[in-house]
Amino acid sequence: MSRSSHQPQRSPVAAPRKRTADVRAALVDAAWWVLEHDGLAGLTVRAVATRAGVAPMGVYNHLRDKNGLLTAVLTRGFDEFSAALAEPADLEPVARLLATGRAYRAFALAHPVAYGLMFGGGGSTADLDPDPEHPHPDTIALSEAGERAFGRLVSVIAHAQAAGVVRADPLEQIAWTVWSAVHGAVSLELAGSLPPTDTAPSYEAVLEMILRGIAPG
Amino acid sequence: MSRSSHQPQRSPVAAPRKRTADVRAALVDAAWWVLEHDGLAGLTVRAVATRAGVAPMGVYNHLRDKNGLLTAVLTRGFDEFSAALAEPADLEPVARLLATGRAYRAFALAHPVAYGLMFGGGGSTADLDPDPEHPHPDTIALSEAGERAFGRLVSVIAHAQAAGVVRADPLEQIAWTVWSAVHGAVSLELAGSLPPTDTAPSYEAVLEMILRGIAPG
């Protein structure tokens, strides 16, 4: 009846560590599901525990509290966002820029609640940490996930710049201007500030304005 | 001691009407002040009544409820925004575009709570109305104030287009792309997504990107 009798090849030290990671991953899956279906107000320790089929104490043990839940779920959001922005590398630089721009909008429309939380303010991620001077590993992971997502945007612009189709301004500055424009367009669309039938062509017009705006002088 | 003895030239019908408008204006002033100082959570009938020095029933009588308060205060926000975007007409078209873009950011930074509510979603203004099929006059006034503010942006672009310094694309489409970019830039700044020291030059880079993006082909 001992654990080692059922799993003779496994180290008795490694086995519980793996199960801990599995439980945490299941909790983050559950939290992501709850956020998408019930919004931020629905994202409670109890709801996540119920969805994951664990006791509430399991959520406290793995993800602390509501802020810890939110930290983990936003990290998941940035990871999904990075994956969504990973376009095939065999596209021409301008086509790749356009594809990334379209993927940006598609992610925001598919995950409006998460998108709003990831970029919509409520201050910095440090607000989610009980001790921002000595950030929790989960807070650091969230910052890094956000930087990886921004890095996708920087990378596709760098590629186009290297190919000579984007002006030679500082890369971070170009990325910020591009990000401003796509973020503004999807934010206004999510806020319902444009007639719904016009949003796809209007977004294309934004992308074309960006391409002209960052083209070599 | 009668009213007419103090105001012999005034119609006894017009006098109370004027006082009603004065009370309403004082309540909207109070609501705007409360929103700026205490945020949306602080915008309660009681807080506005206290600030305006009237009984809570006075707020109910003039502005209905919290949604009515918010409707009135957002209308005030759009009116302030329109005034902020009214640049001297004697500027050159490109200088006028830049001045309007800078005024846009200055308003958002000066009134971050109102700006977030005016453009940050929470759905359409119809959500504030108890019967959106038959909108309240205050709801109609809010929509019209929002359209006037957007009209300022359209007007300054139309002026530049007439002068030949903006491409001949449909005016509304250009206005939407410009609005997307400036809204995105100030939203990311308000959300703390950029190092504070970099925000002013970064915003100038956004404006320059826009000018190139909407220049004649």
Interface residues (C-beta under 8 A of the other chain):
Chain A: G116 F119 G120 G121 G122 G123 S124 D169 Q173 W176 T177 W179 S180 A181 V182 H183 G184 A185 S187 L188 L190 A191 G192 S193 L194 S202 A205 V206 M209 I210 L211 R212 G213 I214 A215 G217
Chain B: G116 F119 G120 G121 G122 G123 S124 D169 Q173 W176 T177 W179 S180 A181 V182 H183 G184 A185 S187 L188 L190 A191 G192 S193 L194 S202 A205 V206 E208 M209 I210 L211 R212 G213 I214 A215 G217
